[in-house]
Amino acid sequence: MPTLADLAFTEPALRRAWGEVCAAAAESAEGMPSPGIRRFEENLDEELARLVADLAWGAYDPRPLTEVTLDEPDRRVLHVPAVRDRVVERAILDAVTPLVDPLLGAASYAYRPGIGVADAVQAVARLREEGLGWVLRTDIDDCFPSVPVALTRRMLGAVVDDADLLRVVDLLLARGFRDDKGHHRRVRGLAQGCAMSPLLANLVLSLLDARVQDEGFSLVRYADDMVVAVSSRDEAWEAARCVAAAAKELGMQLGAEDTQVMAFAEGFTFLGEDFGPRYPPVLTDARVEEPSRKTVYAAAQGSRIRVAAGRLVVEDSADAVLLDVPQGHVGRLVCFGSVGLSAGARSWAMAGDVDVVFASRRGSYQGSLLPAGAMRRAERLRAQVASRGTPGALTLSRAIVEAKVRKQIVLLQHFGRREHAEPVRDAVAAMERCLLLLPDCGTASEAMGVEGAAAAAYFPALGALLPEGLAFTHRTRQPPLDLANSALSFLYTVLLGECVTALVSAGLEPVLGVLHADDEGRPSLALDLVEEFRPLVVDQVVVEAERQRRLLPEHGRSDPDRAGVLLTQAGKEALLTAYELRMLRHTRGALPDFAGSLRRHVYRQAQRLQAAICGSIDTWTGLSWR
């Protein structure tokens, strides 16, 4: 099996890194390449071949950095690597970012693929809309030079299990520079101007993020620039003490001149945006990727779906038209309970590659009608059967559990507030202990046990995040005993149906699970695929819907036939609207070299699952939180 270094230090990987170096240089120099860039390019093939050989034989020796002082707009000292070393750094960065980025959580917005200034601004605006009227504004004094290198290296070594690649990282971290008198000097902390430094700084500052979030503070951090939103002035100064203590533990300190407490009503500037009581607005539909064909959800009991004259029509039991849209606009049908499907509609769906998902009125998954064009290939089915019980399947089982639990942790930290600090902190600590047990799991059943233990800590804390009157103490399924549990079950079913379709499209049999054991009538592999998307999509949608009062107590009703709470039609509509907005959000950076809606990410993960099962890729990883 190739190591990370084997993949990072190949000629194609270094050539791709060279392209990134050129793009970064062009951006910083307004399109004018430096002499060093031009010289390297003149002998590009030879330079890359030399790098490949040096890295393979352990002969690579990075050159000293060049110190550059910038006076505008603020005085900064940069330490710039030689061009050949920039290429190596970019190659390393490309290799380790997919491993490091999932650990950074939802408080960090800088130097990460697919998110940036606009996302950080929106995060602060959303906190304001939740009623948090005060903020702490602060930053880290002299951030990069104060990052502890030894801690950085230990944290990276805990994530990257590759001695050859880490040896090269050590060489790069140990570089010094020559001063204007020709003396060799060491760089303090991380060199500002090196491609790896931002990622490594983020990795270390994730400890600060976790410490602040453990205390129940809502943090938005862009590099070392931070906003903590709270409900009062006193809480803001308490947050300042917490952030200062967290920074001190890392050997850092806050910038005294840039540490301020103010109210949204007073206005303040963050990342170039002037915040006030209403501006900037919250953009609930930002980055929505409108699909060419959409999903139709049919939940009116006794309704019927038919096609006529090129249109899809949904009628109620009294033949009143509930929906009338062109057939070509529909890519998916989801039917809840007693919803009829005419023979013509069934034939149209099968012929037009439109998948149909059936669920009970309560939201339990029942099955799917899949078009013939999406049927699996025989060779992939054979590979899927052959992979069962192998070491690779066990590794995949552990990875699925880890991906889910990490996202559950991020969700709790992201939505936790001061009043939830203790239950969230305790739950996160318990779940992190569960993650430590995963490498020792010798069977998929043991991995499932770890997942169950993490869930036992997670759901009570999740319930505590919800508004008074909607909170719950534990997860209940059949039947759900409260509105929140009913909402979770409902959307889990919708998401599961999408995962079934994605797996079939990838040529996999949904009933042959890797983590989940086979059970008659249960799409076990779809349950595997859905795991990391539960907190990433459904749990987030439910928390936000209830906090923003889009899902209200009156959206639940008692079931006259048996115990439990059912969603009303209005409740289902509110949830499905929020779910669609989340699934259609354009996302970049959650997976390497992939962008698209979160719905497309479901299909992409199904393809990657297929590649892992069939042996096309060695490692399957979960998405980064986006």
VEXDREN-2710 file (C-alpha; in Angstrom, 1 decimal):
% VEXDREN-2710
k/r/px/py/pz
1/MET/0.0/0.0/0.0
2/PRO/1.5/3.4/-1.0
3/THR/2.3/5.8/1.9
4/LEU/1.3/9.4/2.0
5/ALA/4.8/10.4/1.0
6/ASP/4.6/8.0/-2.0
7/LEU/1.5/9.9/-3.2
8/ALA/2.7/13.4/-2.4
9/PHE/6.2/13.2/-3.8
10/THR/5.4/11.8/-7.3
11/GLU/6.1/13.8/-10.4
12/PRO/2.4/14.4/-11.1
13/ALA/1.8/15.6/-7.5
14/LEU/4.8/17.9/-7.6
15/ARG/3.7/19.3/-11.0
16/ARG/0.3/20.0/-9.7
17/ALA/1.9/21.7/-6.7
18/TRP/4.0/23.8/-9.1
19/GLY/0.8/25.0/-10.7
20/GLU/-0.5/26.1/-7.3
21/VAL/2.8/27.9/-6.6
22/CYS/2.5/29.8/-9.9
23/ALA/-1.1/30.7/-9.2
24/ALA/-0.2/32.0/-5.7
25/ALA/2.8/34.0/-7.1
26/ALA/0.7/35.5/-9.9
27/GLU/-1.9/36.6/-7.4
28/SER/0.6/38.2/-5.0
29/ALA/2.6/39.8/-7.7
30/GLU/-0.3/41.1/-9.9
31/GLY/0.6/38.6/-12.7
32/MET/4.3/39.3/-12.9
33/PRO/6.4/36.1/-12.2
34/SER/9.5/36.5/-10.0
35/PRO/13.0/35.8/-11.4
36/GLY/13.0/32.6/-9.2
37/ILE/9.7/31.4/-10.8
38/ARG/11.0/32.1/-14.3
39/ARG/14.3/30.3/-13.6
40/PHE/12.5/27.2/-12.2
41/GLU/10.1/27.2/-15.2
42/GLU/12.9/27.3/-17.7
43/ASN/14.1/23.9/-16.5
44/LEU/10.8/22.6/-15.1
45/ASP/11.1/19.0/-16.1
46/GLU/14.6/18.7/-14.7
47/GLU/13.8/20.5/-11.5
48/LEU/10.8/18.3/-10.8
49/ALA/12.8/15.1/-11.6
50/ARG/15.5/16.3/-9.2
51/LEU/13.0/16.9/-6.5
52/VAL/11.4/13.5/-7.0
53/ALA/14.8/11.8/-6.7
54/ASP/16.0/13.8/-3.7
55/LEU/12.8/13.1/-1.8
56/ALA/12.8/9.4/-2.7
57/TRP/16.4/8.9/-1.6
58/GLY/16.3/11.1/1.5
59/ALA/18.6/13.7/0.0
60/TYR/16.2/16.6/0.0
61/ASP/17.6/19.6/1.9
62/PRO/15.5/22.8/2.0
63/ARG/17.3/26.1/1.4
64/PRO/17.3/29.0/3.9
65/LEU/14.4/31.3/3.9
66/THR/14.6/34.9/2.6
67/GLU/13.5/37.6/5.0
68/VAL/11.2/40.3/3.5
69/THR/9.8/43.3/5.4
70/LEU/6.5/44.8/4.2
71/ASP/5.6/48.2/5.4
72/GLU/2.1/48.6/3.8
73/PRO/-0.5/48.7/5.2
74/ASP/1.0/47.3/8.4
75/ARG/4.6/46.4/9.0
76/ARG/5.0/42.6/8.6
77/VAL/8.1/40.4/8.4
78/LEU/7.8/37.5/5.9
79/HIS/10.1/34.6/5.5
80/VAL/9.9/33.4/1.9
81/PRO/11.0/29.9/0.8
82/ALA/13.0/29.1/-2.4
83/VAL/10.8/28.1/-5.3
84/ARG/11.7/24.4/-5.1
85/ASP/10.8/24.4/-1.4
86/ARG/7.4/26.1/-2.1
87/VAL/6.6/23.2/-4.5
88/VAL/7.4/20.6/-1.8
89/GLU/5.3/22.5/0.7
90/ARG/2.3/22.7/-1.6
91/ALA/2.6/19.0/-2.3
92/ILE/2.6/18.3/1.4
93/LEU/-0.3/20.7/2.0
94/ASP/-2.3/18.9/-0.7
95/ALA/-1.6/15.6/1.0
96/VAL/-2.3/16.4/4.6
97/THR/-5.2/19.0/4.3
98/PRO/-7.9/16.2/3.8
99/LEU/-6.6/14.7/7.1
100/VAL/-6.3/17.9/9.1
101/ASP/-9.3/19.9/7.9
102/PRO/-12.0/17.6/9.3
103/LEU/-10.4/18.2/12.8
104/LEU/-10.8/22.0/12.6
105/GLY/-14.5/22.2/13.5
106/ALA/-17.0/24.9/12.7
107/ALA/-15.4/27.9/14.5
108/SER/-12.5/28.2/12.0
109/TYR/-13.0/30.0/8.7
110/ALA/-9.6/31.0/7.4
111/TYR/-7.2/29.1/5.2
112/ARG/-9.7/26.4/4.5
113/PRO/-10.8/25.2/1.1
114/GLY/-14.4/26.3/0.2
115/ILE/-15.0/28.7/3.1
116/GLY/-13.7/32.1/3.9
117/VAL/-14.6/35.7/4.8
118/ALA/-18.2/35.7/3.6
119/ASP/-18.9/32.5/5.6
120/ALA/-17.4/34.0/8.8
121/VAL/-19.4/37.2/8.3
122/GLN/-22.6/35.2/7.9
123/ALA/-21.8/33.1/11.0
124/VAL/-21.6/36.3/13.1
125/ALA/-24.8/37.6/11.5
126/ARG/-26.6/34.4/12.4
127/LEU/-25.5/34.7/16.1
128/ARG/-26.9/38.2/16.2
129/GLU/-30.2/36.9/14.8
130/GLU/-30.3/34.4/17.6
131/GLY/-30.5/37.3/20.1
132/LEU/-26.9/37.4/21.2
133/GLY/-26.5/41.2/21.4
134/TRP/-22.9/41.6/22.6
135/VAL/-19.5/40.6/21.2
136/LEU/-15.9/40.3/22.2
137/ARG/-13.5/41.3/19.4
138/THR/-10.0/40.2/19.9
139/ASP/-7.0/38.6/18.2
140/ILE/-3.7/36.8/18.9
141/ASP/-0.7/39.1/19.3
142/ASP/2.0/38.3/16.8
143/CYS/0.2/35.1/15.9
144/PHE/2.4/33.0/13.6
145/PRO/5.7/33.7/15.4
146/SER/4.1/32.7/18.7
147/VAL/2.8/29.3/17.6
148/PRO/4.7/26.6/19.5
149/VAL/6.5/24.5/16.9
150/ALA/7.0/21.5/19.2
151/LEU/3.2/21.3/19.9
152/THR/2.5/21.8/16.2
153/ARG/4.7/18.9/15.3
154/ARG/3.2/16.6/17.9
155/MET/-0.4/17.4/16.8
156/LEU/0.5/16.9/13.1
157/GLY/2.2/13.6/14.0
158/ALA/-1.0/12.4/15.7
159/VAL/-2.9/12.9/12.5
160/VAL/-0.4/12.0/9.8
161/ASP/1.0/8.4/10.2
162/ASP/3.9/8.6/7.7
163/ALA/7.4/8.9/9.0
164/ASP/8.9/9.8/5.6
165/LEU/6.5/12.7/5.0
166/LEU/7.0/14.0/8.6
167/ARG/10.7/13.9/8.2
168/VAL/10.4/16.3/5.3
169/VAL/8.1/18.5/7.4
170/ASP/10.7/18.5/10.2
171/LEU/13.3/19.8/7.7
172/LEU/11.0/22.5/6.6
173/LEU/10.1/23.6/10.1
174/ALA/13.8/23.7/11.1
175/ARG/14.8/26.1/8.3
176/GLY/16.3/29.4/9.3
177/PHE/17.1/32.5/7.3
178/ARG/20.2/34.7/6.8
179/ASP/20.0/38.2/8.1
180/ASP/21.3/41.3/6.4
181/LYS/24.8/40.6/7.9
182/GLY/24.8/37.0/6.5
183/HIS/24.3/35.3/9.9
184/HIS/22.1/32.3/10.0
185/ARG/19.1/32.7/12.4
186/ARG/16.2/30.6/13.4
187/VAL/12.6/31.6/12.7
188/ARG/10.5/32.1/15.8
189/GLY/7.3/30.0/15.6
190/LEU/5.9/29.4/12.2
191/ALA/7.4/31.2/9.3
192/GLN/4.9/33.7/7.9
193/GLY/5.1/33.4/4.1
194/CYS/5.3/29.6/4.0
195/ALA/2.4/27.6/2.5
196/MET/2.1/25.1/5.4
197/SER/2.1/27.7/8.2
198/PRO/-1.6/28.7/8.0
199/LEU/-2.8/25.1/8.2
200/LEU/-0.5/24.3/11.1
201/ALA/-1.5/27.4/12.9
202/ASN/-5.2/26.4/12.4
203/LEU/-4.4/23.0/13.8
204/VAL/-2.9/24.5/17.0
205/LEU/-5.6/27.1/17.4
206/SER/-8.2/24.4/17.2
207/LEU/-7.2/23.7/20.8
208/LEU/-8.2/27.3/21.6
209/ASP/-11.5/26.9/19.7
210/ALA/-12.3/23.8/21.7
211/ARG/-11.5/25.4/25.1
212/VAL/-13.7/28.4/24.4
213/GLN/-16.5/26.3/23.1
214/ASP/-16.3/24.0/26.1
215/GLU/-17.2/27.0/28.2
216/GLY/-20.3/27.5/26.1
217/PHE/-19.1/30.6/24.1
218/SER/-20.1/31.0/20.5
219/LEU/-16.8/31.6/18.6
220/VAL/-16.1/32.7/15.0
221/ARG/-12.4/32.7/14.2
222/TYR/-10.8/33.9/11.0
223/ALA/-7.1/33.1/11.4
224/ASP/-6.2/34.8/14.7
225/ASP/-9.1/37.4/14.4
226/MET/-11.9/36.4/16.7
227/VAL/-15.5/37.3/17.5
228/VAL/-17.3/35.8/20.5
229/ALA/-21.1/36.5/20.6
230/VAL/-22.8/36.6/24.0
231/SER/-26.0/37.9/25.7
232/SER/-24.5/40.6/28.0
233/ARG/-21.5/42.8/28.6
234/ASP/-20.5/40.8/31.7
235/GLU/-20.5/37.6/29.7
236/ALA/-18.4/39.3/27.0
237/TRP/-15.7/40.1/29.6
238/GLU/-16.0/36.6/31.0
239/ALA/-15.4/35.4/27.4
240/ALA/-12.3/37.6/27.2
241/ARG/-10.9/35.9/30.3
242/CYS/-11.6/32.5/28.8
243/VAL/-10.0/33.3/25.4
244/ALA/-7.0/34.8/27.2
245/ALA/-6.6/31.7/29.4
246/ALA/-6.9/29.4/26.4
247/ALA/-4.2/31.4/24.5
248/LYS/-1.9/31.4/27.5
249/GLU/-2.1/27.6/27.6
250/LEU/-0.6/27.6/24.1
251/GLY/2.1/30.2/25.0
252/MET/0.2/33.0/23.2
253/GLN/-1.4/36.2/24.3
254/LEU/-4.2/38.4/23.1
255/GLY/-3.6/41.7/21.4
256/ALA/-4.4/44.3/24.2
257/GLU/-5.2/47.1/21.7
258/ASP/-7.5/44.9/19.6
259/THR/-9.5/43.4/22.5
260/GLN/-12.8/45.2/22.8
261/VAL/-16.3/44.6/24.1
262/MET/-19.2/46.2/22.3
263/ALA/-22.9/45.7/21.5
264/PHE/-24.2/45.0/18.0
265/ALA/-26.3/48.2/18.5
266/GLU/-23.1/50.2/18.8
267/GLY/-21.6/48.7/15.6
268/PHE/-18.2/47.3/15.0
269/THR/-16.0/46.1/12.1
270/PHE/-15.0/42.5/11.5
271/LEU/-13.2/41.3/8.4
272/GLY/-14.0/44.6/6.7
273/GLU/-17.7/44.4/7.3
274/ASP/-19.5/47.0/9.4
275/PHE/-21.8/45.2/11.8
276/GLY/-24.8/46.8/13.2
277/PRO/-28.2/45.7/14.7
278/ARG/-29.5/44.6/11.3
279/TYR/-26.6/44.8/8.7
280/PRO/-25.2/42.6/7.2
281/PRO/-28.4/40.6/6.6
282/VAL/-28.5/36.8/7.1
283/LEU/-28.7/35.1/3.8
284/THR/-30.7/31.9/4.4
285/ASP/-30.4/30.8/0.8
286/ALA/-26.8/31.8/0.1
287/ARG/-25.0/29.5/-2.2
288/VAL/-28.0/27.4/-3.1
289/GLU/-27.3/25.3/-6.1
290/GLU/-30.6/25.1/-8.0
291/PRO/-30.9/21.6/-9.7
292/SER/-32.3/21.1/-13.1
293/ARG/-34.8/18.6/-11.7
294/LYS/-36.3/18.8/-8.2
295/THR/-37.8/16.5/-5.6
296/VAL/-41.5/16.2/-5.1
297/TYR/-42.6/15.3/-1.5
298/ALA/-46.2/13.8/-1.3
299/ALA/-47.5/13.5/2.2
300/ALA/-51.3/14.3/2.0
301/GLN/-53.0/11.1/3.0
302/GLY/-55.2/9.6/0.3
303/SER/-53.6/11.7/-2.4
304/ARG/-52.7/10.3/-5.8
305/ILE/-49.8/10.9/-8.3
306/ARG/-50.5/10.7/-12.0
307/VAL/-49.1/11.9/-15.3
308/ALA/-51.0/13.6/-18.0
309/ALA/-50.1/15.6/-21.1
310/GLY/-46.4/15.9/-20.1
311/ARG/-47.2/17.0/-16.6
312/LEU/-47.0/15.4/-13.1
313/VAL/-50.2/16.0/-11.1
314/VAL/-50.8/15.4/-7.4
315/GLU/-54.4/15.3/-6.4
316/ASP/-56.1/14.8/-3.0
317/SER/-58.9/12.3/-2.2
318/ALA/-61.5/14.8/-3.5
319/ASP/-59.6/15.2/-6.9
320/ALA/-58.5/18.7/-6.0
321/VAL/-55.1/19.5/-7.6
322/LEU/-52.3/19.9/-5.0
323/LEU/-49.4/20.2/-7.5
324/ASP/-49.1/20.4/-11.3
325/VAL/-45.6/20.7/-12.8
326/PRO/-43.9/19.7/-16.0
327/GLN/-42.6/16.1/-15.9
328/GLY/-39.1/17.2/-17.0
329/HIS/-38.8/19.3/-13.8
330/VAL/-39.1/16.3/-11.5
331/GLY/-36.1/14.1/-10.6
332/ARG/-37.3/12.3/-7.5
333/LEU/-40.6/11.4/-5.8
334/VAL/-40.9/10.8/-2.0
335/CYS/-44.3/9.3/-0.8
336/PHE/-45.3/9.2/2.8
337/GLY/-48.1/6.9/4.0
338/SER/-51.2/6.3/1.8
339/VAL/-50.1/8.1/-1.3
340/GLY/-51.1/6.4/-4.6
341/LEU/-48.9/6.1/-7.7
342/SER/-50.8/5.5/-11.0
343/ALA/-49.5/2.9/-13.5
344/GLY/-48.7/5.7/-15.9
345/ALA/-46.7/7.6/-13.3
346/ARG/-44.8/4.4/-12.4
347/SER/-44.0/3.7/-16.0
348/TRP/-42.9/7.3/-16.5
349/ALA/-40.6/7.2/-13.4
350/MET/-39.0/3.9/-14.6
351/ALA/-38.4/5.2/-18.1
352/GLY/-37.2/8.6/-17.1
353/ASP/-34.6/7.6/-14.4
354/VAL/-36.8/9.1/-11.7
355/ASP/-36.4/7.3/-8.4
356/VAL/-39.4/6.9/-6.1
357/VAL/-39.0/6.4/-2.3
358/PHE/-41.8/5.1/-0.1
359/ALA/-42.1/5.8/3.6
360/SER/-44.7/5.2/6.3
361/ARG/-46.9/8.1/7.5
362/ARG/-44.7/8.2/10.6
363/GLY/-41.6/8.5/8.4
364/SER/-40.1/5.0/8.5
365/TYR/-38.3/3.9/5.3
366/GLN/-40.2/1.2/3.4
367/GLY/-38.5/0.8/0.1
368/SER/-37.6/2.4/-3.3
369/LEU/-38.7/2.0/-6.9
370/LEU/-35.5/2.4/-8.9
371/PRO/-35.3/2.8/-12.6
372/ALA/-33.6/0.1/-14.6
373/GLY/-30.9/2.5/-15.8
374/ALA/-29.6/2.7/-12.3
375/MET/-29.2/-1.0/-11.7
376/ARG/-25.9/-2.3/-10.4
377/ARG/-23.2/-4.0/-12.4
378/ALA/-22.5/-7.6/-11.7
379/GLU/-18.8/-7.2/-11.2
380/ARG/-19.3/-4.6/-8.5
381/LEU/-21.8/-6.8/-6.7
382/ARG/-19.2/-9.7/-6.7
383/ALA/-16.5/-7.3/-5.4
384/GLN/-18.9/-6.1/-2.7
385/VAL/-19.6/-9.7/-1.6
386/ALA/-16.0/-10.6/-1.7
387/SER/-15.0/-7.6/0.5
388/ARG/-17.1/-8.6/3.4
389/GLY/-15.2/-9.6/6.5
390/THR/-11.9/-8.4/5.2
391/PRO/-9.4/-6.1/7.0
392/GLY/-10.3/-3.4/4.6
393/ALA/-14.0/-3.7/5.5
394/LEU/-13.1/-3.3/9.2
395/THR/-11.0/-0.2/8.4
396/LEU/-14.0/1.2/6.5
397/SER/-16.3/0.4/9.4
398/ARG/-14.1/2.4/11.8
399/ALA/-13.8/5.3/9.4
400/ILE/-17.6/5.5/9.1
401/VAL/-18.1/5.6/12.8
402/GLU/-15.3/8.2/13.2
403/ALA/-16.8/10.4/10.5
404/LYS/-20.2/10.4/12.2
405/VAL/-18.9/11.0/15.8
406/ARG/-16.6/13.8/14.8
407/LYS/-19.5/15.6/13.1
408/GLN/-21.7/15.1/16.2
409/ILE/-18.9/16.7/18.3
410/VAL/-18.7/19.7/15.9
411/LEU/-22.5/20.2/15.9
412/LEU/-22.6/20.2/19.7
413/GLN/-19.7/22.7/19.9
414/HIS/-21.1/24.8/17.1
415/PHE/-24.6/25.2/18.6
416/GLY/-23.7/25.1/22.3
417/ARG/-24.4/28.2/24.3
418/ARG/-23.5/29.2/27.9
419/GLU/-26.6/27.6/29.3
420/HIS/-25.6/24.3/27.7
421/ALA/-21.9/24.4/28.6
422/GLU/-21.9/21.6/31.1
423/PRO/-23.9/19.0/29.2
424/VAL/-22.1/19.8/25.9
425/ARG/-18.7/19.6/27.6
426/ASP/-19.4/16.3/29.3
427/ALA/-20.9/14.8/26.1
428/VAL/-17.9/15.9/23.9
429/ALA/-15.4/14.5/26.5
430/ALA/-17.3/11.2/26.5
431/MET/-17.5/11.0/22.7
432/GLU/-13.8/11.8/22.4
433/ARG/-13.1/8.9/24.7
434/CYS/-15.2/6.7/22.4
435/LEU/-13.0/7.8/19.4
436/LEU/-9.9/6.6/21.3
437/LEU/-11.5/3.1/21.4
438/LEU/-12.0/2.8/17.7
439/PRO/-8.5/1.7/16.6
440/ASP/-8.8/-1.3/18.9
441/CYS/-12.1/-2.5/17.5
442/GLY/-11.6/-5.9/16.0
443/THR/-15.0/-6.3/14.4
444/ALA/-17.7/-4.2/12.9
445/SER/-19.9/-5.1/15.8
446/GLU/-17.4/-3.6/18.2
447/ALA/-17.3/-0.4/16.1
448/MET/-21.1/-0.3/16.3
449/GLY/-20.8/-0.6/20.1
450/VAL/-18.5/2.5/20.1
451/GLU/-21.0/4.3/17.9
452/GLY/-23.8/3.4/20.3
453/ALA/-21.8/4.6/23.3
454/ALA/-21.1/7.9/21.5
455/ALA/-24.8/8.3/20.6
456/ALA/-25.8/7.7/24.3
457/ALA/-23.7/10.8/25.2
458/TYR/-24.7/12.8/22.1
459/PHE/-28.5/12.8/22.0
460/PRO/-29.1/14.1/25.6
461/ALA/-26.8/17.0/24.8
462/LEU/-28.4/17.6/21.5
463/GLY/-31.8/17.7/23.2
464/ALA/-30.5/20.3/25.6
465/LEU/-29.6/22.6/22.8
466/LEU/-33.3/23.0/21.8
467/PRO/-35.6/25.7/23.0
468/GLU/-37.6/25.2/26.2
469/GLY/-40.7/23.1/25.4
470/LEU/-39.0/21.3/22.6
471/ALA/-36.0/19.8/24.3
472/PHE/-35.7/16.0/24.8
473/THR/-33.6/13.8/27.1
474/HIS/-33.0/10.8/24.9
475/ARG/-33.6/9.5/21.4
476/THR/-36.9/7.7/20.8
477/ARG/-37.8/6.1/17.5
478/GLN/-40.7/3.7/17.3
479/PRO/-42.6/5.7/18.2
480/PRO/-41.0/9.1/18.6
481/LEU/-42.3/10.5/21.9
482/ASP/-41.8/14.2/21.2
483/LEU/-41.7/16.7/18.4
484/ALA/-37.9/16.9/18.0
485/ASN/-37.6/13.1/17.8
486/SER/-40.4/12.9/15.3
487/ALA/-38.6/15.6/13.2
488/LEU/-35.3/13.7/13.3
489/SER/-37.0/10.4/12.4
490/PHE/-38.9/12.0/9.5
491/LEU/-35.8/13.6/7.9
492/TYR/-33.6/10.6/8.6
493/THR/-36.0/8.6/6.4
494/VAL/-35.9/11.2/3.6
495/LEU/-32.1/11.2/3.7
496/LEU/-31.9/7.4/3.8
497/GLY/-33.9/7.2/0.6
498/GLU/-31.4/9.5/-1.1
499/CYS/-28.6/7.3/0.1
500/VAL/-30.3/4.2/-1.3
501/THR/-30.5/5.9/-4.7
502/ALA/-26.9/7.1/-4.5
503/LEU/-25.6/3.6/-3.8
504/VAL/-27.5/2.0/-6.6
505/SER/-26.2/4.7/-9.0
506/ALA/-22.7/3.8/-7.8
507/GLY/-23.3/0.2/-8.7
508/LEU/-23.7/-1.1/-5.1
509/GLU/-26.3/-3.3/-3.5
510/PRO/-27.8/-1.2/-0.6
511/VAL/-28.7/-4.2/1.6
512/LEU/-25.1/-5.5/1.9
513/GLY/-23.8/-3.4/4.8
514/VAL/-20.2/-2.9/5.9
515/LEU/-20.8/-1.4/9.4
516/HIS/-24.4/-2.4/9.8
517/ALA/-25.3/-6.1/9.9
518/ASP/-27.5/-7.5/7.2
519/ASP/-31.2/-7.5/8.2
520/GLU/-34.1/-8.6/6.0
521/GLY/-35.8/-5.6/4.5
522/ARG/-33.1/-3.1/5.8
523/PRO/-30.8/-1.2/3.4
524/SER/-27.8/-1.8/5.6
525/LEU/-25.2/-0.2/3.3
526/ALA/-27.4/2.9/3.0
527/LEU/-27.5/3.1/6.8
528/ASP/-23.6/3.1/6.6
529/LEU/-23.6/5.9/4.0
530/VAL/-26.2/8.0/5.9
531/GLU/-24.3/8.0/9.2
532/GLU/-22.0/11.1/8.7
533/PHE/-24.8/13.0/6.9
534/ARG/-27.2/12.7/9.9
535/PRO/-25.5/15.4/12.0
536/LEU/-24.2/17.2/9.0
537/VAL/-27.6/17.7/7.5
538/VAL/-30.6/16.5/9.5
539/ASP/-29.5/17.3/13.1
540/GLN/-28.4/20.8/12.0
541/VAL/-31.7/21.4/10.2
542/VAL/-33.8/20.4/13.2
543/VAL/-31.8/22.4/15.7
544/GLU/-31.9/25.5/13.4
545/ALA/-35.6/25.0/12.6
546/GLU/-36.6/24.9/16.3
547/ARG/-34.3/27.7/17.4
548/GLN/-35.5/30.0/14.6
549/ARG/-39.1/29.1/15.4
550/ARG/-39.8/27.6/12.0
551/LEU/-40.8/24.3/13.8
552/LEU/-43.2/25.0/16.7
553/PRO/-45.0/22.9/19.3
554/GLU/-48.2/23.1/17.3
555/HIS/-46.4/21.2/14.4
556/GLY/-46.7/18.0/16.5
557/ARG/-49.9/16.1/17.3
558/SER/-50.7/13.0/19.2
559/ASP/-51.3/9.8/17.3
560/PRO/-54.8/8.6/18.1
561/ASP/-53.9/5.0/17.2
562/ARG/-50.9/4.5/19.4
563/ALA/-48.4/6.4/21.6
564/GLY/-46.1/9.0/20.1
565/VAL/-46.1/12.3/18.3
566/LEU/-46.7/12.8/14.6
567/LEU/-45.7/15.8/12.5
568/THR/-48.5/17.9/11.1
569/GLN/-48.6/18.7/7.4
570/ALA/-47.3/22.2/8.2
571/GLY/-44.5/20.7/10.3
572/LYS/-43.4/18.4/7.4
573/GLU/-43.5/21.3/5.0
574/ALA/-41.3/23.5/7.2
575/LEU/-38.8/20.7/7.7
576/LEU/-38.7/19.7/4.0
577/THR/-38.1/23.3/3.0
578/ALA/-35.2/23.7/5.4
579/TYR/-33.8/20.2/4.4
580/GLU/-33.9/21.1/0.7
581/LEU/-32.1/24.4/1.4
582/ARG/-29.4/22.6/3.3
583/MET/-29.0/19.8/0.7
584/LEU/-28.8/22.3/-2.2
585/ARG/-26.1/24.4/-0.5
586/HIS/-23.1/24.7/-2.8
587/THR/-20.1/23.3/-1.0
588/ARG/-16.4/23.2/-1.7
589/GLY/-13.5/21.8/0.3
590/ALA/-15.5/19.1/2.2
591/LEU/-13.9/16.5/-0.1
592/PRO/-10.6/16.9/-2.0
593/ASP/-11.0/18.2/-5.6
594/PHE/-14.8/18.2/-5.4
595/ALA/-17.5/20.8/-5.3
596/GLY/-21.3/20.9/-5.6
597/SER/-24.4/20.7/-3.5
598/LEU/-24.5/18.6/-0.4
599/ARG/-26.8/16.3/-2.3
600/ARG/-24.0/15.8/-4.9
601/HIS/-21.7/15.0/-1.9
602/VAL/-24.0/12.2/-0.9
603/TYR/-23.6/10.7/-4.4
604/ARG/-19.8/11.4/-4.3
605/GLN/-19.4/9.6/-1.0
606/ALA/-21.4/6.7/-2.4
607/GLN/-18.9/6.5/-5.3
608/ARG/-16.0/6.7/-2.9
609/LEU/-17.6/4.0/-0.8
610/GLN/-17.8/1.9/-4.0
611/ALA/-14.1/2.6/-4.7
612/ALA/-13.1/1.6/-1.2
613/ILE/-15.1/-1.6/-1.3
614/CYS/-13.8/-2.6/-4.7
615/GLY/-10.2/-1.7/-3.8
616/SER/-9.8/1.3/-6.1
617/ILE/-8.8/3.6/-3.2
618/ASP/-7.0/2.6/0.0
619/THR/-8.6/5.0/2.4
620/TRP/-12.1/6.3/2.7
621/THR/-12.5/9.5/4.8
622/GLY/-15.5/11.5/5.9
623/LEU/-16.4/15.0/4.8
624/SER/-15.1/18.1/6.5
625/TRP/-17.9/20.1/8.2
626/ARG/-19.2/22.7/5.9
END
